[in-house]
Amino acid sequence: MKYLELIRNRLCNTKGETITETLFAALLVTLAILAFSSMVILSGRIIIQNDEKFQQIYQNINAIEARSSHTTTTNVQIELSDPMSTITVPVTLYYTSDPDLTLYIKQ
């Protein structure tokens, strides 16, 4: 009961804010502004990094489509559902530094 009375008296108090309350409120506002500005700066960095990655991906895709990337000729073995039967197909392989971007063209 003692705490509820203190809270009620504090809420009903008409004397105004103390300097401690004012400084605490200013500190909270300052921390909120710092957190917000940090988020904005960090999101800007992430946007720039992602833009650079996308540009590299698009350049690799364009190089493969234009067939101006690294090239090698190899044979690809395809195993059918029967484990004893395989097919060997000669292909031209176009690739870039990204191992996920590869173009196989049958010769």
MOPAC internal coordinates of N, CA, C and O (Angstrom, degrees):
PM7 1SCF
backbone

  N    0.0000 0     0.00 0     0.00 0    0    0    0
  C    1.4481 1     0.00 0     0.00 0    1    0    0
  C    1.5205 1   111.74 1     0.00 0    2    1    0
  O    1.2310 1   121.50 1   148.20 1    3    2    1
  N    1.2853 1   114.74 1   -31.80 1    3    2    1
  C    1.4522 1   119.27 1  -177.76 1    5    3    2
  C    1.5367 1   110.78 1   -61.96 1    6    5    3
  O    1.2310 1   120.62 1   138.33 1    7    6    5
  N    1.3536 1   116.42 1   -41.67 1    7    6    5
  C    1.4578 1   120.11 1  -179.20 1    9    7    6
  C    1.5196 1   111.75 1   -69.04 1   10    9    7
  O    1.2310 1   120.37 1   139.54 1   11   10    9
  N    1.3039 1   116.90 1   -40.46 1   11   10    9
  C    1.4644 1   119.67 1   177.98 1   13   11   10
  C    1.5263 1   111.65 1   -62.28 1   14   13   11
  O    1.2310 1   121.01 1   142.35 1   15   14   13
  N    1.3099 1   115.67 1   -37.65 1   15   14   13
  C    1.4645 1   119.83 1   177.66 1   17   15   14
  C    1.5244 1   111.25 1   -65.79 1   18   17   15
  O    1.2310 1   120.55 1   137.83 1   19   18   17
  N    1.3180 1   116.56 1   -42.17 1   19   18   17
  C    1.4688 1   121.00 1   177.80 1   21   19   18
  C    1.5281 1   111.11 1   -62.22 1   22   21   19
  O    1.2310 1   120.80 1   136.96 1   23   22   21
  N    1.3206 1   116.08 1   -43.04 1   23   22   21
  C    1.4663 1   119.61 1   179.75 1   25   23   22
  C    1.5212 1   110.50 1   -65.75 1   26   25   23
  O    1.2310 1   120.49 1   136.95 1   27   26   25
  N    1.3297 1   116.67 1   -43.05 1   27   26   25
  C    1.4715 1   120.11 1   179.56 1   29   27   26
  C    1.5211 1   110.77 1   -64.00 1   30   29   27
  O    1.2310 1   120.25 1   137.86 1   31   30   29
  N    1.3322 1   117.13 1   -42.14 1   31   30   29
  C    1.4599 1   120.38 1   177.74 1   33   31   30
  C    1.5274 1   111.10 1   -63.57 1   34   33   31
  O    1.2310 1   121.05 1   142.45 1   35   34   33
  N    1.3295 1   115.60 1   -37.55 1   35   34   33
  C    1.4618 1   119.63 1  -179.72 1   37   35   34
  C    1.5225 1   110.44 1   -67.29 1   38   37   35
  O    1.2310 1   120.50 1   139.28 1   39   38   37
  N    1.3218 1   116.65 1   -40.72 1   39   38   37
  C    1.4548 1   120.31 1   179.97 1   41   39   38
  C    1.5289 1   112.01 1   -70.08 1   42   41   39
  O    1.2310 1   120.16 1   147.70 1   43   42   41
  N    1.3040 1   117.29 1   -32.30 1   43   42   41
  C    1.4553 1   120.82 1  -178.89 1   45   43   42
  C    1.5307 1   112.45 1   -87.59 1   46   45   43
  O    1.2310 1   120.57 1   175.42 1   47   46   45
  N    1.3070 1   116.51 1    -4.58 1   47   46   45
  C    1.4638 1   121.39 1  -177.87 1   49   47   46
  C    1.5266 1   109.66 1   -67.16 1   50   49   47
  O    1.2310 1   120.15 1   -49.14 1   51   50   49
  N    1.3024 1   117.33 1   130.86 1   51   50   49
  C    1.4644 1   122.68 1  -179.59 1   53   51   50
  C    1.5277 1   111.91 1  -111.88 1   54   53   51
  O    1.2310 1   119.82 1  -165.05 1   55   54   53
  N    1.3004 1   117.94 1    14.95 1   55   54   53
  C    1.4615 1   120.94 1  -178.62 1   57   55   54
  C    1.5268 1   112.38 1   -74.83 1   58   57   55
  O    1.2310 1   119.56 1   158.84 1   59   58   57
  N    1.3140 1   118.44 1   -21.16 1   59   58   57
  C    1.4604 1   120.60 1  -177.57 1   61   59   58
  C    1.5178 1   110.77 1   109.28 1   62   61   59
  O    1.2310 1   121.49 1     1.41 1   63   62   61
  N    1.3199 1   114.75 1  -178.59 1   63   62   61
  C    1.4512 1   119.66 1  -178.20 1   65   63   62
  C    1.5191 1   110.68 1   -86.86 1   66   65   63
  O    1.2310 1   121.35 1   -32.82 1   67   66   65
  N    1.3045 1   115.02 1   147.18 1   67   66   65
  C    1.4544 1   119.67 1   176.60 1   69   67   66
  C    1.5158 1   108.95 1   -86.56 1   70   69   67
  O    1.2310 1   120.32 1   -13.56 1   71   70   69
  N    1.3120 1   117.00 1   166.44 1   71   70   69
  C    1.4644 1   121.16 1   179.52 1   73   71   70
  C    1.5270 1   110.74 1   -64.66 1   74   73   71
  O    1.2310 1   120.48 1   147.69 1   75   74   73
  N    1.3261 1   116.68 1   -32.31 1   75   74   73
  C    1.4649 1   120.62 1   178.63 1   77   75   74
  C    1.5224 1   110.43 1   -64.66 1   78   77   75
  O    1.2310 1   120.30 1   135.48 1   79   78   77
  N    1.3226 1   117.04 1   -44.52 1   79   78   77
  C    1.4582 1   120.42 1   178.70 1   81   79   78
  C    1.5259 1   111.35 1   -63.52 1   82   81   79
  O    1.2310 1   120.58 1   140.47 1   83   82   81
  N    1.2984 1   116.50 1   -39.53 1   83   82   81
  C    1.4630 1   120.98 1   179.59 1   85   83   82
  C    1.5243 1   110.79 1   -65.63 1   86   85   83
  O    1.2310 1   120.48 1   134.89 1   87   86   85
  N    1.3347 1   116.68 1   -45.11 1   87   86   85
  C    1.4621 1   120.03 1   178.85 1   89   87   86
  C    1.5262 1   111.42 1   -65.30 1   90   89   87
  O    1.2310 1   120.44 1   140.71 1   91   90   89
  N    1.3197 1   116.77 1   -39.29 1   91   90   89
  C    1.4676 1   120.37 1   178.13 1   93   91   90
  C    1.5254 1   110.63 1   -64.05 1   94   93   91
  O    1.2310 1   120.06 1   138.34 1   95   94   93
  N    1.3151 1   117.49 1   -41.66 1   95   94   93
  C    1.4649 1   121.10 1   178.42 1   97   95   94
  C    1.5330 1   110.24 1   -64.37 1   98   97   95
  O    1.2310 1   120.30 1   139.23 1   99   98   97
  N    1.3221 1   117.03 1   -40.77 1   99   98   97
  C    1.4678 1   120.88 1   178.34 1  101   99   98
  C    1.5331 1   110.38 1   -64.64 1  102  101   99
  O    1.2310 1   120.46 1   141.16 1  103  102  101
  N    1.3310 1   116.72 1   -38.84 1  103  102  101
  C    1.4555 1   120.89 1   177.94 1  105  103  102
  C    1.5241 1   110.77 1   -63.67 1  106  105  103
  O    1.2310 1   120.21 1   137.05 1  107  106  105
  N    1.3273 1   117.21 1   -42.95 1  107  106  105
  C    1.4661 1   120.40 1   178.65 1  109  107  106
  C    1.5282 1   111.68 1   -63.29 1  110  109  107
  O    1.2310 1   120.72 1   137.73 1  111  110  109
  N    1.3208 1   116.22 1   -42.27 1  111  110  109
  C    1.4610 1   119.63 1   178.81 1  113  111  110
  C    1.5263 1   110.18 1   -64.14 1  114  113  111
  O    1.2310 1   119.89 1   138.88 1  115  114  113
  N    1.3281 1   117.82 1   -41.12 1  115  114  113
  C    1.4561 1   121.93 1   179.20 1  117  115  114
  C    1.5275 1   110.73 1   -62.97 1  118  117  115
  O    1.2310 1   120.13 1   136.25 1  119  118  117
  N    1.3243 1   117.35 1   -43.75 1  119  118  117
  C    1.4638 1   120.52 1   178.03 1  121  119  118
  C    1.5242 1   111.72 1   -63.54 1  122  121  119
  O    1.2310 1   120.40 1   141.26 1  123  122  121
  N    1.3150 1   116.85 1   -38.74 1  123  122  121
  C    1.4644 1   120.28 1   178.43 1  125  123  122
  C    1.5248 1   110.80 1   -65.28 1  126  125  123
  O    1.2310 1   120.28 1   138.73 1  127  126  125
  N    1.3329 1   117.07 1   -41.27 1  127  126  125
  C    1.4668 1   121.05 1   178.73 1  129  127  126
  C    1.5315 1   110.05 1   -65.24 1  130  129  127
  O    1.2310 1   119.83 1   138.16 1  131  130  129
  N    1.3201 1   117.94 1   -41.84 1  131  130  129
  C    1.4641 1   121.01 1   178.02 1  133  131  130
  C    1.5273 1   111.71 1   -62.90 1  134  133  131
  O    1.2310 1   120.52 1   136.90 1  135  134  133
  N    1.3128 1   116.61 1   -43.10 1  135  134  133
  C    1.4609 1   119.95 1   178.94 1  137  135  134
  C    1.5268 1   111.04 1   -63.70 1  138  137  135
  O    1.2310 1   120.32 1   137.20 1  139  138  137
  N    1.3183 1   116.99 1   -42.80 1  139  138  137
  C    1.4575 1   121.12 1   179.67 1  141  139  138
  C    1.5248 1   111.29 1   -64.49 1  142  141  139
  O    1.2310 1   120.27 1   135.39 1  143  142  141
  N    1.3338 1   117.09 1   -44.61 1  143  142  141
  C    1.4623 1   119.64 1  -179.05 1  145  143  142
  C    1.5271 1   110.88 1   -66.90 1  146  145  143
  O    1.2310 1   119.78 1   144.83 1  147  146  145
  N    1.3237 1   118.02 1   -35.17 1  147  146  145
  C    1.4640 1   120.61 1   176.60 1  149  147  146
  C    1.5225 1   110.50 1   -64.39 1  150  149  147
  O    1.2310 1   120.10 1   139.03 1  151  150  149
  N    1.3236 1   117.41 1   -40.97 1  151  150  149
  C    1.4581 1   120.72 1   178.59 1  153  151  150
  C    1.5222 1   111.04 1   -64.67 1  154  153  151
  O    1.2310 1   119.85 1   139.88 1  155  154  153
  N    1.3229 1   117.88 1   -40.12 1  155  154  153
  C    1.4586 1   120.68 1  -179.77 1  157  155  154
  C    1.5245 1   110.23 1   -65.80 1  158  157  155
  O    1.2310 1   119.87 1   135.93 1  159  158  157
  N    1.3254 1   117.86 1   -44.07 1  159  158  157
  C    1.4589 1   121.33 1   179.34 1  161  159  158
  C    1.5270 1   110.55 1   -63.85 1  162  161  159
  O    1.2310 1   120.20 1   135.58 1  163  162  161
  N    1.3140 1   117.23 1   -44.42 1  163  162  161
  C    1.4564 1   121.17 1  -179.94 1  165  163  162
  C    1.5266 1   111.56 1   -64.60 1  166  165  163
  O    1.2310 1   119.91 1   138.97 1  167  166  165
  N    1.3049 1   117.78 1   -41.03 1  167  166  165
  C    1.4684 1   119.74 1   179.15 1  169  167  166
  C    1.5229 1   110.46 1   -66.42 1  170  169  167
  O    1.2310 1   119.67 1   145.54 1  171  170  169
  N    1.3273 1   118.23 1   -34.46 1  171  170  169
  C    1.4622 1   120.79 1   175.63 1  173  171  170
  C    1.5163 1   111.62 1   -63.52 1  174  173  171
  O    1.2310 1   120.11 1   137.92 1  175  174  173
  N    1.3308 1   117.40 1   -42.08 1  175  174  173
  C    1.4610 1   120.77 1   177.91 1  177  175  174
  C    1.5223 1   111.32 1   -64.29 1  178  177  175
  O    1.2310 1   120.41 1   139.11 1  179  178  177
  N    1.3276 1   116.82 1   -40.89 1  179  178  177
  C    1.4653 1   120.57 1  -179.94 1  181  179  178
  C    1.5224 1   110.19 1   -64.93 1  182  181  179
  O    1.2310 1   120.03 1   139.76 1  183  182  181
  N    1.3125 1   117.55 1   -40.24 1  183  182  181
  C    1.4659 1   121.19 1   178.63 1  185  183  182
  C    1.5256 1   110.50 1   -62.30 1  186  185  183
  O    1.2310 1   120.23 1   136.65 1  187  186  185
  N    1.3303 1   117.17 1   -43.35 1  187  186  185
  C    1.4705 1   120.77 1   179.98 1  189  187  186
  C    1.5275 1   110.39 1   -64.76 1  190  189  187
  O    1.2310 1   119.94 1   136.01 1  191  190  189
  N    1.3420 1   117.72 1   -43.99 1  191  190  189
  C    1.4663 1   120.66 1   179.96 1  193  191  190
  C    1.5287 1   111.27 1   -63.61 1  194  193  191
  O    1.2310 1   120.20 1   137.40 1  195  194  193
  N    1.3201 1   117.23 1   -42.60 1  195  194  193
  C    1.4657 1   120.23 1   179.22 1  197  195  194
  C    1.5191 1   111.33 1   -66.30 1  198  197  195
  O    1.2310 1   120.19 1   142.80 1  199  198  197
  N    1.3235 1   117.25 1   -37.20 1  199  198  197
  C    1.4586 1   120.46 1   178.12 1  201  199  198
  C    1.5272 1   110.42 1   -63.09 1  202  201  199
  O    1.2310 1   120.25 1   138.82 1  203  202  201
  N    1.3285 1   117.12 1   -41.18 1  203  202  201
  C    1.4621 1   120.67 1   177.97 1  205  203  202
  C    1.5307 1   111.00 1   -64.13 1  206  205  203
  O    1.2310 1   120.38 1   138.77 1  207  206  205
  N    1.3286 1   116.88 1   -41.23 1  207  206  205
  C    1.4686 1   120.35 1   179.10 1  209  207  206
  C    1.5235 1   110.89 1   -64.95 1  210  209  207
  O    1.2310 1   120.30 1   137.20 1  211  210  209
  N    1.3269 1   117.04 1   -42.80 1  211  210  209
  C    1.4619 1   119.93 1   179.20 1  213  211  210
  C    1.5264 1   111.04 1   -64.58 1  214  213  211
  O    1.2310 1   119.96 1   140.63 1  215  214  213
  N    1.3291 1   117.69 1   -39.37 1  215  214  213
  C    1.4614 1   120.38 1   177.99 1  217  215  214
  C    1.5256 1   110.61 1   -61.23 1  218  217  215
  O    1.2310 1   120.16 1   138.42 1  219  218  217
  N    1.3357 1   117.30 1   -41.58 1  219  218  217
  C    1.4650 1   121.03 1   178.19 1  221  219  218
  C    1.5216 1   110.83 1   -64.57 1  222  221  219
  O    1.2310 1   120.33 1   137.83 1  223  222  221
  N    1.3290 1   116.98 1   -42.17 1  223  222  221
  C    1.4672 1   120.17 1   178.63 1  225  223  222
  C    1.5259 1   110.46 1   -62.37 1  226  225  223
  O    1.2310 1   119.93 1   135.18 1  227  226  225
  N    1.3329 1   117.73 1   -44.82 1  227  226  225
  C    1.4657 1   121.16 1  -179.87 1  229  227  226
  C    1.5297 1   111.09 1   -64.50 1  230  229  227
  O    1.2310 1   119.99 1   142.01 1  231  230  229
  N    1.3256 1   117.62 1   -37.99 1  231  230  229
  C    1.4672 1   120.21 1   177.55 1  233  231  230
  C    1.5259 1   110.70 1   -64.69 1  234  233  231
  O    1.2310 1   120.39 1   138.72 1  235  234  233
  N    1.3385 1   116.86 1   -41.28 1  235  234  233
  C    1.4604 1   119.93 1   177.96 1  237  235  234
  C    1.5272 1   111.51 1   -64.59 1  238  237  235
  O    1.2310 1   120.38 1   137.78 1  239  238  237
  N    1.3291 1   116.89 1   -42.22 1  239  238  237
  C    1.4660 1   120.45 1   178.95 1  241  239  238
  C    1.5242 1   110.34 1   -63.23 1  242  241  239
  O    1.2310 1   120.33 1   136.55 1  243  242  241
  N    1.3238 1   116.98 1   -43.45 1  243  242  241
  C    1.4642 1   120.71 1   178.92 1  245  243  242
  C    1.5212 1   111.42 1   -63.48 1  246  245  243
  O    1.2310 1   120.18 1   140.55 1  247  246  245
  N    1.3349 1   117.27 1   -39.45 1  247  246  245
  C    1.4700 1   120.36 1   179.28 1  249  247  246
  C    1.5240 1   110.77 1   -65.05 1  250  249  247
  O    1.2310 1   120.42 1   140.12 1  251  250  249
  N    1.3204 1   116.80 1   -39.88 1  251  250  249
  C    1.4627 1   119.12 1   178.93 1  253  251  250
  C    1.5234 1   110.90 1   -69.01 1  254  253  251
  O    1.2310 1   120.53 1   137.67 1  255  254  253
  N    1.3398 1   116.60 1   -42.33 1  255  254  253
  C    1.4627 1   119.06 1  -179.80 1  257  255  254
  C    1.5291 1   111.50 1   -65.29 1  258  257  255
  O    1.2310 1   120.39 1   145.10 1  259  258  257
  N    1.3140 1   116.87 1   -34.90 1  259  258  257
  C    1.4643 1   120.69 1   178.03 1  261  259  258
  C    1.5251 1   111.18 1   -81.75 1  262  261  259
  O    1.2310 1   120.67 1   174.11 1  263  262  261
  N    1.3241 1   116.32 1    -5.89 1  263  262  261
  C    1.4613 1   124.04 1  -178.95 1  265  263  262
  C    1.5251 1   111.39 1    57.15 1  266  265  263
  O    1.2310 1   121.71 1  -140.81 1  267  266  265
  N    1.3360 1   114.34 1    39.19 1  267  266  265
  C    1.4607 1   119.59 1   177.79 1  269  267  266
  C    1.5248 1   111.38 1  -110.29 1  270  269  267
  O    1.2310 1   120.71 1  -166.52 1  271  270  269
  N    1.3167 1   116.26 1    13.48 1  271  270  269
  C    1.4574 1   120.03 1   179.45 1  273  271  270
  C    1.5346 1   109.19 1   -89.91 1  274  273  271
  O    1.2310 1   120.42 1     9.67 1  275  274  273
  N    1.3105 1   116.80 1  -170.33 1  275  274  273
  C    1.4654 1   121.52 1   177.77 1  277  275  274
  C    1.5241 1   108.96 1   -63.42 1  278  277  275
  O    1.2310 1   121.10 1   -36.66 1  279  278  277
  N    1.3208 1   115.50 1   143.34 1  279  278  277
  C    1.4553 1   120.17 1  -175.88 1  281  279  278
  C    1.5241 1   109.79 1  -131.88 1  282  281  279
  O    1.2310 1   121.24 1   -36.13 1  283  282  281
  N    1.3106 1   115.23 1   143.87 1  283  282  281
  C    1.4608 1   121.44 1   172.10 1  285  283  282
  C    1.5163 1   107.99 1  -149.89 1  286  285  283
  O    1.2310 1   120.85 1   -23.53 1  287  286  285
  N    1.3167 1   115.99 1   156.47 1  287  286  285
  C    1.4565 1   121.35 1   177.16 1  289  287  286
  C    1.5207 1   107.21 1  -111.51 1  290  289  287
  O    1.2310 1   121.25 1   -46.35 1  291  290  289
  N    1.3159 1   115.22 1   133.65 1  291  290  289
  C    1.4611 1   119.40 1  -177.80 1  293  291  290
  C    1.5158 1   109.41 1  -150.26 1  294  293  291
  O    1.2310 1   120.79 1    -3.81 1  295  294  293
  N    1.3091 1   116.09 1   176.19 1  295  294  293
  C    1.4562 1   122.21 1   175.30 1  297  295  294
  C    1.5189 1   108.83 1  -112.47 1  298  297  295
  O    1.2310 1   120.89 1   -42.24 1  299  298  297
  N    1.3130 1   115.91 1   137.76 1  299  298  297
  C    1.4585 1   121.65 1   178.02 1  301  299  298
  C    1.5145 1   107.68 1  -111.74 1  302  301  299
  O    1.2310 1   120.88 1   -48.93 1  303  302  301
  N    1.3147 1   115.93 1   131.07 1  303  302  301
  C    1.4590 1   120.03 1   177.95 1  305  303  302
  C    1.5261 1   108.85 1  -100.60 1  306  305  303
  O    1.2310 1   121.08 1   -49.97 1  307  306  305
  N    1.3165 1   115.54 1   130.03 1  307  306  305
  C    1.4580 1   121.68 1   179.19 1  309  307  306
  C    1.5134 1   107.57 1  -113.89 1  310  309  307
  O    1.2310 1   120.60 1   -58.06 1  311  310  309
  N    1.3216 1   116.45 1   121.94 1  311  310  309
  C    1.4538 1   121.09 1   177.57 1  313  311  310
  C    1.5185 1   108.96 1   -94.12 1  314  313  311
  O    1.2310 1   121.29 1   -49.05 1  315  314  313
  N    1.3066 1   115.14 1   130.95 1  315  314  313
  C    1.4531 1   120.47 1   178.93 1  317  315  314
  C    1.5242 1   109.21 1   -89.02 1  318  317  315
  O    1.2310 1   120.70 1     0.75 1  319  318  317
  N    1.3096 1   116.26 1  -179.25 1  319  318  317
  C    1.4654 1   119.72 1  -177.18 1  321  319  318
  C    1.5307 1   111.59 1   -61.60 1  322  321  319
  O    1.2310 1   120.27 1   150.71 1  323  322  321
  N    1.2962 1   117.09 1   -29.29 1  323  322  321
  C    1.4616 1   120.59 1   174.48 1  325  323  322
  C    1.5279 1   107.74 1   -81.49 1  326  325  323
  O    1.2310 1   118.88 1   -61.99 1  327  326  325
  N    1.3253 1   119.73 1   118.01 1  327  326  325
  C    1.4628 1   121.23 1  -174.01 1  329  327  326
  C    1.5209 1   114.25 1   -60.54 1  330  329  327
  O    1.2310 1   120.13 1   159.01 1  331  330  329
  N    1.2947 1   117.36 1   -20.99 1  331  330  329
  C    1.4580 1   119.88 1  -177.31 1  333  331  330
  C    1.5209 1   112.56 1   -85.96 1  334  333  331
  O    1.2310 1   119.79 1   169.14 1  335  334  333
  N    1.3268 1   118.01 1   -10.86 1  335  334  333
  C    1.4578 1   119.14 1  -176.55 1  337  335  334
  C    1.5309 1   110.53 1  -108.89 1  338  337  335
  O    1.2310 1   121.41 1   -55.38 1  339  338  337
  N    1.2938 1   114.91 1   124.62 1  339  338  337
  C    1.4604 1   121.45 1   175.91 1  341  339  338
  C    1.5147 1   108.31 1  -131.52 1  342  341  339
  O    1.2310 1   121.80 1   -27.28 1  343  342  341
  N    1.3231 1   114.16 1   152.72 1  343  342  341
  C    1.4546 1   121.03 1   178.02 1  345  343  342
  C    1.5214 1   106.78 1  -119.80 1  346  345  343
  O    1.2310 1   120.41 1   -44.88 1  347  346  345
  N    1.3143 1   116.82 1   135.12 1  347  346  345
  C    1.4593 1   121.09 1   176.36 1  349  347  346
  C    1.5177 1   107.71 1  -108.22 1  350  349  347
  O    1.2310 1   121.07 1   -55.13 1  351  350  349
  N    1.3173 1   115.56 1   124.87 1  351  350  349
  C    1.4601 1   121.63 1  -177.46 1  353  351  350
  C    1.5259 1   108.16 1  -120.87 1  354  353  351
  O    1.2310 1   119.49 1   -54.88 1  355  354  353
  N    1.3354 1   118.58 1   125.12 1  355  354  353
  C    1.4600 1   119.68 1   175.41 1  357  355  354
  C    1.5384 1   109.42 1   -77.08 1  358  357  355
  O    1.2310 1   120.54 1   -47.81 1  359  358  357
  N    1.3195 1   116.58 1   132.19 1  359  358  357
  C    1.4674 1   121.34 1  -178.33 1  361  359  358
  C    1.5222 1   110.01 1  -134.95 1  362  361  359
  O    1.2310 1   121.93 1   -22.36 1  363  362  361
  N    1.3233 1   113.91 1   157.64 1  363  362  361
  C    1.4622 1   121.04 1   168.56 1  365  363  362
  C    1.5133 1   106.65 1  -101.20 1  366  365  363
  O    1.2310 1   121.09 1   -48.37 1  367  366  365
  N    1.2942 1   115.52 1   131.63 1  367  366  365
  C    1.4560 1   121.81 1  -174.40 1  369  367  366
  C    1.5242 1   109.11 1  -111.31 1  370  369  367
  O    1.2310 1   120.46 1   -57.16 1  371  370  369
  N    1.3282 1   116.73 1   122.84 1  371  370  369
  C    1.4676 1   122.95 1   174.58 1  373  371  370
  C    1.5220 1   107.30 1  -109.63 1  374  373  371
  O    1.2310 1   120.33 1   -50.48 1  375  374  373
  N    1.3259 1   116.98 1   129.52 1  375  374  373
  C    1.4571 1   119.81 1  -176.54 1  377  375  374
  C    1.5221 1   110.77 1  -145.28 1  378  377  375
  O    1.2310 1   121.28 1   -16.79 1  379  378  377
  N    1.3208 1   115.17 1   163.21 1  379  378  377
  C    1.4651 1   122.43 1   177.34 1  381  379  378
  C    1.5187 1   108.46 1  -126.93 1  382  381  379
  O    1.2310 1   120.77 1    10.79 1  383  382  381
  N    1.3093 1   116.13 1  -169.21 1  383  382  381
  C    1.4683 1   120.19 1   178.39 1  385  383  382
  C    1.5288 1   111.41 1   -69.21 1  386  385  383
  O    1.2310 1   119.97 1   160.10 1  387  386  385
  N    1.3266 1   117.66 1   -19.90 1  387  386  385
  C    1.4603 1   121.67 1   177.89 1  389  387  386
  C    1.5288 1   108.79 1   -86.16 1  390  389  387
  O    1.2310 1   119.60 1   -64.90 1  391  390  389
  N    1.3337 1   118.38 1   115.10 1  391  390  389
  C    1.4688 1   119.11 1  -176.30 1  393  391  390
  C    1.5266 1   113.61 1   -67.32 1  394  393  391
  O    1.2310 1   119.39 1   165.13 1  395  394  393
  N    1.3194 1   118.77 1   -14.87 1  395  394  393
  C    1.4591 1   121.00 1   179.77 1  397  395  394
  C    1.5206 1   112.25 1   -82.77 1  398  397  395
  O    1.2310 1   119.75 1   166.53 1  399  398  397
  N    1.3147 1   118.09 1   -13.47 1  399  398  397
  C    1.4605 1   121.69 1  -178.73 1  401  399  398
  C    1.5255 1   109.14 1  -107.25 1  402  401  399
  O    1.2310 1   121.29 1   -78.34 1  403  402  401
  N    1.3159 1   115.14 1   101.66 1  403  402  401
  C    1.4559 1   120.87 1  -179.19 1  405  403  402
  C    1.5205 1   107.88 1  -142.17 1  406  405  403
  O    1.2310 1   120.92 1   -39.67 1  407  406  405
  N    1.3271 1   115.85 1   140.33 1  407  406  405
  C    1.4646 1   121.49 1   179.19 1  409  407  406
  C    1.5212 1   108.15 1  -120.47 1  410  409  407
  O    1.2310 1   120.67 1   -54.77 1  411  410  409
  N    1.3327 1   116.32 1   125.23 1  411  410  409
  C    1.4558 1   122.52 1   176.09 1  413  411  410
  C    1.5215 1   107.77 1  -107.24 1  414  413  411
  O    1.2310 1   120.39 1   -50.24 1  415  414  413
  N    1.3262 1   116.87 1   129.76 1  415  414  413
  C    1.4712 1   120.46 1   176.42 1  417  415  414
  C    1.5223 1   107.58 1  -126.43 1  418  417  415
  O    1.2310 1   121.24 1   -53.22 1  419  418  417
  N    1.3181 1   115.24 1   126.78 1  419  418  417
  C    1.4649 1   120.40 1   179.76 1  421  419  418
  C    1.5133 1   108.35 1   -68.41 1  422  421  419
  O    1.2310 1   121.18 1   -43.20 1  423  422  421
  N    1.3452 1   115.34 1   136.80 1  423  422  421
  C    1.4617 1   119.73 1   179.25 1  425  423  422
  C    1.5024 1   111.06 1   -84.20 1  426  425  423
  O    1.2310 1   120.10 1   180.00 1  427  426  425

